[in-house]
Amino acid sequence: MRLNQRQANGKVGQIVNESQHLCSRTEIVTVCCLPYNLNKHTFMKYFAALAVLAAILLSSACTQSPQKLVEAGNRYHANKKYTEASILYQKAIAKDKTNAEAYYREGLNLLDSGDLQGAMSYLRRAIDLKPSNTDAETKLAELCLIVYSKYPTKAQNYLVDAGDLVNKINKAQPNSFDGARLQGLLDLAHNEPEKAVEEFQKANQIKPHSPEVINWYAETLYNLKRPEKAEALEQDMIAHDPKWGPAYDFLFLLYSRTGQKDKAKAILEQRVKADPTSAVGIQNLANYQVLNGDYPAGEATINRLMSDPKAFPNRYEMVGDFYFRTKKYDQAQKAYEEGAKQDPKNAVTYKERLVSLDEATNKRDDALNLARNVAKDNPKNVQANEMYAGLLLQTGTKDGVAKSVTELKDLLKANPNDPLLHLDMARAYFDTNDRDKSLNEAQEAMQQEVKVADAAHRSPRVGVVENGRILTGRIYEDRGQHAKALEQANLVLQVDPRNPDARLIRDRAMVGMGQADQALPDLEALVQQSPQLGAARLELATLYLSRRAFDKATAQYEQFSKDYPKDPRGVVGLQDVKMLQGKADEAIAGVKAVLDKQPNDLQLRYQLAAFQTQAGALIVAKDRNRAKQYFEDAAANYKEILKTTTNSADVWLRLGIIQRELQQYDAALASFQQAATADPHNSAPALNEAMLLEALGKKKEAMAAYNKVLGIDPENPLAMNNVAFLNAQDGVNLDQAKTMAEKAKRRFPNNPEISDTLGFVYYKKSLNGEALQIFKDLVAAHQDNPLFHLHFAMALEKSGNKQAARDEAQKALQLSQPAQQGQIKSFLNQLG
């Protein structure tokens, strides 16, 4: 056997800085005319009819000219029938691939349907075909600025494209409104606010009181510390359009931040007076009054909604929400119940509010029962089903989650294409330790989100994809598939570089791949930035421990215990420190003391068994009998755990390792096979089985087991190394052996046994010069290893230097154990 068992199983041993904005950046929607998104429920409702309509459109389109097709598409687009419009535009393009108008109209169509990337592609083609299309250039420049504002670091090319487009617009139309407006936005992107102010002023002079400019202009003035000019600009806008809400929002925030409370209150009151049908204005005033201690005034303001049912059809919802926010739960309940009664078409919405109300008042059973009934009565209502699924996963116990799996399956039967339901299902399976199903559901959630987003002409929701990848990454990392885990974490971090869960997965994977030096600084920063992330603190403590930085490890474990007093992992970690300090009995006693108080805590029993195993391994060479007792105690604890968690691959694996140490080889092989059955994607059980079979001289069975490992993890360096050595011993598949040994060497360049295997393969392939150098370096660095001396002797003999070969063989014989001496003596006899 090439590598020892401990080596085989490492387990045992965001165009402007957001913070500078006076108000939120929702104005970008106005600037770019972004549409509403067609929701999934509506889409699915008329999908079948749309399919028939599409066939009719395509059939009739066959006899129409591209111009007629575009005109027909424009009519559908004007009525917000984006899918039908797209069919006609695409047909026009199919007939005439140089039809610039068709590309332009399809670009606008995709823009209004929410497909920004698709819109950009068609607008680019429209401009290529008709460079004089300034409107297409304007729309495309806006889109480029949107993408850049979201990803300023990684989308620099979009900023360059926007600049080129704006230059073309200004060259074609030197004093245009859009040219000045876009140049101002571009100047902001380049952090040149003074230039931006000049451009916004020019745009405002060309087209006064334009909603696309006013707030950008005012915000830039404010950020340049000219609040009086910003205030005057917005007040002038209100004088022009007393119902334009964003101006009121801007002025309210300006007055609030500058401590002008009277003006802040007055501007809210002015908006309600100017537009008494503005629900937002009424809600903002009511909330302000409550926050400033005048609850009766706030209640009177919000109840204005009840006096105009036509203007406020969802008045009960808004009033209920007001009471909910102010913790007047009885009034909120009455409002929601009356809303469901008066507006039966939207009863589900009100019942969902009632569920949230029950949750907020700790009526978890009532919330769950109501959510269940709403989902049952509305099986195709996506939001209702998602709400119920979310509650199912908040039961707080593993038994509760396990019971929820069946109900989640029923929800998925009714809504098989719902990404969030698949994600909740994945979480449920994860919490019940069914990682294969959890992984499948997480991947299905991400795939369904892409399909739903494509059908609705929108981008996939980041939350669904992000959480799916995080869950997938956790599963891969728990399985030891570090490269796959790292890939998932990096995909999340490309979108959200500060995501703590993804950073933790990345750091764990890097540690697993031998890159602990790179992971350590980020882990330390992560613990500082996200102290609530206990798992990161534990990972940092473990890394400190592996470096024998005992004081640092102890500090992290103590802080974890303080933050999570009911979680035993902090206490266990402190005992782990003692173990590595040579205080094995003290560590074992510490875990036993906690286990005596919580005898059914399997995690504690698991850790006790792990410590007992470690204690035995520390003294096995000096006191075999005492080590045997530690191993037997550990085995008994693992078997006790398996009475409850019979599908635990890790426990079976650990038990098998102990049984191997106890020379219970048949039992060990059976345990490794149980572990492989429990987690067929984990290569460790098969690897341990293979090495045990090799040690028992069962090379054929060992080779089959090693190949099983490589089927699961093709780049496993240990399996590649040992397969290479076995093949070299038999003189077969030497080219494959060389490839495998060299791959293993690249993964672990400083591992002496892997180097020895590579040298032995070179020796067998008659690459003796390379073999000699490897063996020479090995015996110099590891003078007490008899096998290295023997292999050096064999290479020396092949080179013709028999005396040096004999000397090395004699050294090997002196250092060897009895079981090794036969092979060495045989070699000496051959030398003569």
N, C-alpha and C positions, 0 to 999 in steps of 0.2 A: 504494500500500500504506500502510495507516494506522499499524501498529506495526512496529518493526524486529524483526529475527530474534532478537536477543539477548533482547529483552523476551518474545518468544514462547516461548523455551526456556531457562528459568532453570537447567537442569541444566548447560549449558555455562558460562557465566559463574559383733467379742463384751451373773443379776440382780445380782451383786456383782462388784467388780473381781477379775478372774481372778488377778492377782498377789497378792491378799490371801488367796486360798483356801489352806487347809492341805492339802486333798486335791482331786482332780479333780472336775469338776462333773458326773460321771456320775450322781450321785444324782438329777438332774433327771428321769432316765428312770424311776426308781422313783416319784417324786412324780407323774408324769403317766401312768404305766402305759403307756408307749410300747411297741408290739409289735415283733416281728421283722418284717423285710421279706420278702415272697415274692420269692425270687430268680428271675431270668429263666429259668434253665435248668429249674427246677421248673415254672414257669408254662407254658412252651412244651411241656413234656412231656405235660401233660394238657389242653392248650388245646382240641383237637378234641373230646374227650369232654365238656368243660365246655360247649361250644357246644350239644351235643345236650341236656345236662342243663338248660341255660338255657331251651331251647325247651320241654322238658317242664314246667319250673317255671312258665313263663309260661302254658302251656296250662291246667294244672291250677289256676293262680291265678285264672283268669277266673271261676270259680264260687265262690270263697271270699270271706268278708267281710274287711274290713281288719284286724279283730282277729285272725282266724285266720291271715292272712298275716303279721302281726307276730309271732305266736307261733311260726309255722314258721321265720321268719327268725331268731328268737332261738335256735332249736335249731341252725341252721347256724352262727350266730355263736359259740355255746358250743363248737362243734367246730372253730373257727378256719377255717371255710369262708366267708370274707368276701365273695367275689364272689357266691356263691349267696345269701347273706343279703341282700346289697345288692339283688339282683333282686327279692326278695320285699318288702323295705321300700319300694322304689320303686313297686312295684305297689300297695301299700297307700296310698301317697301319691297315686298317680294316681287311685285310687277315692275318696279323701277327703283333699283338700288342706288340711284343718284338723285332721288327725290328729296331735296333738302327740306321742303316743307313738311313732308311726312315724318322725317327724323325729328324736326323741331317740335311738331305737335305731339309726337310720342314722348319726347323729353318732358314737355310740360305736363302731359298726362301722368307720366310716372312720378313727376315731382308732386303733383296734387294728390296722388295716391300713396305717397310716403316712401317710394323707392328712390332714395337719393342717389345711390350708386348707379342704378339703371338710368336715371335721369341724366346724370353727368355723361354717361357713355353716349346717349343719343344726342345730347346737346353738342358734344364735341364733334360728332359726325356732321350735324347740321351746319356747324360753323365751318368745317372743312369744305363742305359742298357749297356753302354760301357765306363767304367771309364778311359780307356786308350786313349780316343779321345781328344787329347790335343788341336786340332784346335777348337773343340766345346767349351772347357773350355776357350780358348783364346777369342773367340767371345762373350761368355757369360760374361766373366769378363769385357770386353769393354762395354757391354751394362749396366752392373751394375754400372760402373763408370759414364756412361752418365746419368743414372737416378739420381745417387747421386749428380752429378754436378748441376742438375736442381733443386733438392729439398734437399739441404744439411741438413736441420733441420729435415725433416720428413722421409728421406730415409737412415737413418743410417744403417739399416739392409742390404741395398744393398752394402754399403761400407764393411760391415763385410763379405758378400758373395763374393765380389770381392777379398778380402784378402785371404779367404779360397781357392779360385780358383787359385790365383797367387801362393800360397804356394804349391799347388798340381802340378802346371806346373813346378815350379822350382825344386821340388823334383824329378819329372819324367825326366826333362831335365835341369840339373843344370846350364848349360852354354848356354841356348838358347837365341836367339834374342828377341822373344816375352816375355819370362820370365823377362829379364832385362828391356825391354821397359815398360811392365805393372807394374813391381815393382817400376819403376820411377814414373809413374802416381799415383800409390798408395801412394808413399812417399809424393808426392805433396798434395794429398788429406788429408794426415795426417799432413800437414804443416811442412814437413821435407825436405827442398830444397837441403841441402847439401848431404843427402843420395840420393835424386833424381838425382842430377848431376852425382854421381858415377855410378848409374845404367844406365843413358842415355849414359855416356861415354863408359861403357861396351857394351851396345847395338850397339853403333856406331862403335866400334872396331870389333864386330862380323859381322856386316852388314853395312859397310860404306855408307854414302850418302843416307840413307833411309828417304824418305819423312815423314814416320810415327814418326820419332824421331827428326829430325834436328830442327824444330821450337820449340818443347818443350824444347830441350836441350839449344838452344840459349836463349829462353825467361827466363829459369831458371837461366842461367848465368847472364843475364842482371839484373834480380831481385836481384841477390846476389852481385850486383855492380861490375861485371866483364865484362863491355861492350866490351873491346878489344877482349876477348876470344869469345864472342858471335859474334862480327863482323867477326873475322877470320873464325869461323865455317861456317857462311853464305856465305862468299866470297869463301871459299873452295867448297861449294855446287854449287855455280854459275860456278866455274871453271869446275866442273864435269858435270853440266847440265845447260848450259847458258840460257835455256828457262824455268827454274823452277820459276814461278812467285812469290810464297810465300817468297823466299829469298830476292827478290827485295823489296817486301812490307815491310819486316822486317827491311831491311837496310835503306829504306827511312824514316820509322818512327824513327829509332834510330838516324839517322843524324838530322832529324827535331827537335827531342826533346833535342838534345844536341847542338843545334844552329849551326850545320855545313851545312849551306845552299848550299854551292858549291857542297859538296858531295851529298846532297839530290837531287839536280838537276841532277848531273852527273849520279846517279844510275838510275834515270828515263830514261835519254837519253841512257844509256847503255842497258837497257831492250829493248827499241824500236829498237836499232841497232842489238841486238842479236836475236830478234824475231820480224821482221817487220810486221808479221801477227797477232800480239797480240793486239786485240781491247782494252783490259783493259790497256795495256801498253801505247798505243797512247792516250787514254782518260785521264789517270792519268797525263801524261806529259802535255797535253793541259790544263787541269784544273790547274796544278801547275803554268804554265806560265801565265795564266790569273790572278790567285790569287796574283802573284808577279808583277803585273802591265805591263806585256808584252802581251797585247791582240793580236796584229798582229802575234806574234810567236805562240800563242795558236791556233789562227784561222788557220794558215798555217799547224800546226801539225794535227789538227782534220780533215782537208781536205785531208790528206794523205789517209784516208779511201776511198775517192771517186775514187782513182786511181786503186783499186783492187776489182772489183765487186765480183769476185769468193771468195776471202778471207773474204770479208765483205758484205754478202748479205743484211744485214740490215743497210747499211751505211747511208742511208737517215735518218733513225730513230736516229742513234747515233749523226749525225751531227746536226739534228734538236734539239735534246736534249741539245747539247752544246750551240746552240744559245739561246734556252729557258733559260738555267741556267744563261747565261750572259745577259739576258734580251734584246736580239736582236730579237724581236718578229717577225718582217717582214721576216728576214732570216729563222727563225724557221718555219714560215708558209710555205714559199716556199719549204723548205726541206721536210716537211711532205706531202704537196700536190704532189710534184714530186715523193715521195716514194709511195704514193697511186696509182699514174699513172704507175710507172715503175714496181711495185710489187702488182698487183691486188689481188693475193691470200691473202696478208696481209693488204689489204686496210682498214679493220676495225681497226687494230692497229693504223694506221696513223690517221684515223678519230677520234679515241679516244684521240690521242695526240692533235688534233686540238680543240677538245672540251675543254681539259685542258688549252689550249692556250687562248681560248675565256674567260674562267673563270678568268685566271690570268690577263687579260686585261679589266676586268669588263664588258665584253660583255655577260651578263648573258642570255639574250634572244637568242642570236646567239648560245650560248653553249647549251641551252635547246633544241632549235629547231634541231640542228645538232645531239644531242644525241638521240632525239626522232626519227629522220629519220634513224639513225644507228640501233637503236633497232628494228624499224619497218621492215627494210630491212633484219635484221639478228635475227629473233625471237628466234632462238635456241642458239644464242651466249650469254653465261652466263655473260661474262664480260661486253659486251655492254649493256645488260639489267640492270645489277647491277649499271653501271655508270649512266644510265638514271634515275633509281630509286633514286639514291643518290642525283642527281640534283633536282628531284621533291620535295625532302624534304628540299631544301634550298631556298624556295621561300620567306621566311621571314615573311609571314602572315598566320594566321589561315585559311583565305579564300583560299589562295593558296594551303595550305596543303590539305584542304578539297577537292578542285578540283583535286588534285593529286591522291586521293584515287581510283577514277575510273580508271585512267591510270595504277596505280599499280596493280589493279585487273587484267587488261588485260595482264600485264607482267607475272603475276603469272599463268594465264591460259596457257600461252605458256611455262612456266618453273615452273611447280607446285612443283618440288622437290628442288628448289634453296633456301638454307637456308638464304642467305643474302636478297633475295627478301622478304621472310617472315618476316625477322627482320625489314626491311624498312617499310613493311606494318604495323607491330606492332607499330613502331614509329609514323607513320601517324595516326593511330587510337588513339594513346595516345594523340597526339597533338590536335585531334578533340574531345577529352574527351570521346571517346567510349572505356572505359576501359575493358569491357568484350571481345570485339573483339581484342583489343590490347594484352590482356593476352593470348588469344587463339593463336594468331599469334606468339607471343614471344615463347610460348611453342612448337609450330610447327617448328619454326626456329631451336630450339635446337635439337628436335627429328630428323629433316631432316639432320642436320649437322652430327649427329651420324651415320645415315644411309649412307650418302654420304662418310663419312670417312671410314666406314667399307667396302663399295664397292671399294674404292680406296686404301685399305690397308694402311691407315694412321690414325693418331690420330685426333680427332676432333679439329678444329681450336679454340684456346683459345678465340680469339676475339669474335667469334659468340656466343659461349656458355656463355662467361662472360657477354657480353652486353645483351643477352637474360635474364640471371638471374638478372642483375641489373634492367632491365625494369620490370620484374616480381616482384622483391622485392619492387620497388617503388609503384606498383599498390597495392600489399598486404598491404603495410604500409599506403598508403592513405586511404585504406578501414578500417584501424584499426585492421587488422589481423597481429598483431605484431609477433607472433611465426612463421608464415609462411614467413614473411618478413625477420626475423632474420635468418631463415634457408637458404634462398637464398643468403643473404649477406655473411654468413659464408662459403658457398660453393665457392664463388668468392675469399674470403680472404684466403682460404686454398692454392690457386694457386698464388694469388697476394696479399700478406698481407698489402701492402700499397695503395691499390686501394681506392682513395678518395670517389668515389660514393658509393662503398660497405660499407665503414666505416660510411658514413653518414646514410645510411639505417639502419645499425646495431645500431648506436647510437640512432636514432629516435625510433627504435623498443624497445630498452632497456628502454628509457624514458617512452614509452607507457606501458611497462610491470612493471612499478614502480621501475626500476633500474637506476634512474637518477644519483645516486652517482657514479655508475660505468661508465656511459656514459659521464659525465661531463669532466673528464680529457682528454679523447680521443677527444671530441669535441673541447676543447681548443687547443690541439695539432694539430688537423686537420685544424683549422682556421689559425694557424701559418704556417703550412707546405703547405697549399693550399689556400692562401688568395684570389685566383680568384674564389673559390667556394662559391658564395654568399649564396646559400641555407644553407651551414653549418654555416655561420655567423648568419643568421637569426635564425636558430635552437638554436645556443648558446645564442643569445640574449633572445629568448623566455624562455629558461631554466633559465637564470639569473633572468628574470622577475618573473617566477613562484616562485623563492626563495626570491623575493623582494630585490634583489641586484640591485637597480635602477641605480646606477652609472655605473656599469659594463654593464648593459643592454643598457643604453643610449649610451655608447661608441661604442658598436657594431652596433647599429642602425645608429649612425652618420657616422661610417666608411662605412657601406653599402650604405648609401645615397651618400657619396662622390664617391664610386666606381661605383655606378649605378645611376646617377642623374635622369635618365628617369623612373626609377622603383619606384613607390610610396610606396613600402613596408617599406622602411627605415623611411620615414616620418610618415607613419601610426604607425610603431613600437614606435616611439617617443611619439605619442599620447597615445598609449597603456600604456606607462609608466605613463603618467599623469592620466589615468583612475585609475590605481592601487594606485596612490597617492591621490585619492579622488577628482581629478579635472576633473569631468565628463563633465561639460559644456565646459570647456576649450579644452578638447580633441575632443569633438564633433565639436566645432567651427573650430578646426584645420583641421579636415578632410573635413568639408564643404568648407573651403576656397580652398583646393586643388581640390575638386570636382567641384566647380564653374568654374575653369579653364579647367577642363577636364570632362564635363558633361556626356560624353558617356563611361567613364571608369567604367565598371561594378565592377571591383575589389575595386575601391574606394567606390562605392555605397554600396557594400557588407560590407566593413569595417565600414562605417557609420552606417548601420543597426545593426551591431554587437555591436558597442559602445552604440547606443541608447538602445539596449536590456540590456546591462550591467548596464547602468545608471538607467534604470527602476528597475532592480533587486536589486540595492543598496538601493533604497529608498522606495520600495514597502510596507515595514512594517510601515514606518513613514508617507508617503504621497502617498496614493493610487491613488489619482486623477492625480498627477504629473507623477507618474510612468505609469499610464494608457496612458498618452499622449506620453511618450517615446516609449511605446510598440506599439502604433498605428502608430507612425512615422516610426518605424523599420519595421512593417508589410507592410506599403506602399512602402518602399524602396525594400523589398524583392519581392513584387508583381511586381514592376517595372523591376527588374532583370529578373523575370520569363517570361516577355514578349519577351525576347531575348533568354534566356537559359532555355527553358521549361523542359529540361531533367535533370536539376541539382538536384540531390538527396539532397545535403547538404542544398541548399536554401529552398527546400520544408520542410526539417526537421526543420530548424530554424524557418520558418514561422509557422509550426505547434506548436512549443514550445511557441511562442508568443501568438498564438491564444488560446492555453490552458490557459496561464496566463490571457488573456482577457475573460476567461470563454466562449469562442466561441468553445464549445466542438465538435460539429458536423463538423465545419470547420477544427478544429485541427486534428480530426480523418481522414478526407479526405486528408489533407496535408501529414500526416504520410503515408497514403496508396500510394499517388503520389510519395513520396520519395522511398518507397519500390519498386514500379514499375520501377522507374528510375534506381535504383541500387539494384537488388534483392540479391546481395551478401553482402550487408551491413546490419548488424543486428540492428543498432541503430534505424531506423524508426519503425521496429516491436516492439522493446523494449519500445519505447515511447508510441506507440499505446497500448501495453499491460498494461502499468502502468496507462494510462489514463482510459482505460476500467475498470481496477480494482478500481480506485478511484471513478468511476461512479457506482460502485456496480455490474457491468456486469462481474461476476466472470467466467462464462462459456466462454464468448468471450475473456476475458483476458487470461485464461488458454490456449486457442487455439493460441493466439498471442505469449505468452511466449514459447510455443512449437515450433512455427515458428522460433523464435530467436534461440532456441537450435538446430534446423535443420540447421541453417546457421553457428552458432558458438556453438558447443556442450559443450564447457567449459566456456561459458559466466557466470561469477559468479553472476551477478545481476539477470539474468533470473533463474538460479538454486536456488538462495535464495528465490525469490518470489514464484516460483512454490512450493518449499518445504513448505513455510508458508501457502499458500492456501490449499495444501493437508493436512497439519497439522490441520488447522482450521476445515476442514470437516472430519478429522479423517480417511482419505483414503490414500492408497499408502504410508504408513508411512516408510516402508523400503527404498523405492525410495527417499522419502523426506529426510531421515537421510543421505543417500549417497550424495545427492545433497548439503545439508546444510554443511556437513563436507568438501566437495570439495571447496565450496565457502569460508569456514573458512580458509582452507589451502592457498587459493589465497590471501585473505585479513584477516590475523589473528587479526588485530587490529580494524576492523570495528565493531562498537558496534551493529548496527542493524543486521548484519550477525550473530554476536554472539547471539543476542536475538532470531533470528530464530532458530538457532541450539538448544538453550535452550528450546524453545517452542516445537520443535520436540521431544527432549528427554522427556519433560513433557508428551506429548501425547503418547509416547511409554512406559510410566511408568518407564523410567530411571531417577527417580526423584532426586536421589543423584547428578547425573551429572548436571541436570537442576538447582537445588538449588545453586550449586557452581557458575555456569555461571551467574545467576540472581543476586546473592549476590555481585559478582564483578562488575556487570553492575551498580547497584544502588549506589554502593560506588563511582564509577567514574563518574556517570551521575545522580546526585541526583535530577535534575529537569525534568527528563523524566517520565511522568506518566505511559506510557505503560510498561516500565521496572519495575516500582513498582508494577503494577497490575500483571504482569507475576510472579514476586517474591512472591506476595501474594498467587497466585494460587498454586505455588509449595509448599509454606509453609502449606497451607491448606491440600494438599494431604499428606504431611508428618505428619499431625495430630496436628500441632501447629496453632490452630485457632486464638489465641490472636495475635500472631505475624503477621498472615495473615491479621487480621482486621486492625492492625496498618499500614501495608504497603498499604492496599487498601484505607485507609483514606488519606494517603499521596498522593496516585495517584489521588484521587478525588479533593484534594486541588490544585493540579498542572494542572489538566486537563482543556480542552476547553469544551464548552457545548456539542459539538457533540460527545465527548468521555464519558461523564458522565453517560449516560444510561447504558452502559456496566459495568461500575464500580459499580454503585448502585445495579444493578442486582446481581453482585457477592456478595456484602455486604449483601443483603437480603438473599442469599443462606446460608451465614454463620450463620444467626440468631442472 
